[in-house]
């Protein structure tokens, strides 16, 4: 997803980058027929003005949807200690 610094997708702390990446996520949602409220679409198109935590939650939700739609593997961590902390 988005990273810091030299990531070609930009940085999640930058509202303009979140807006640009959110546009891609909306295209994916539309292609998958994922419905959402107009208010959420406005937040996405505005680059999540509340900040990167709202953006993180949105990206996490879409990742979970991709798992449910069998478009990606869940990606549980392999290390036992991390699984103990992260669940």
Helices and strands as residue ranges (DSSP letters): H 15-32, H 38-45, H 52-68, H 80-86
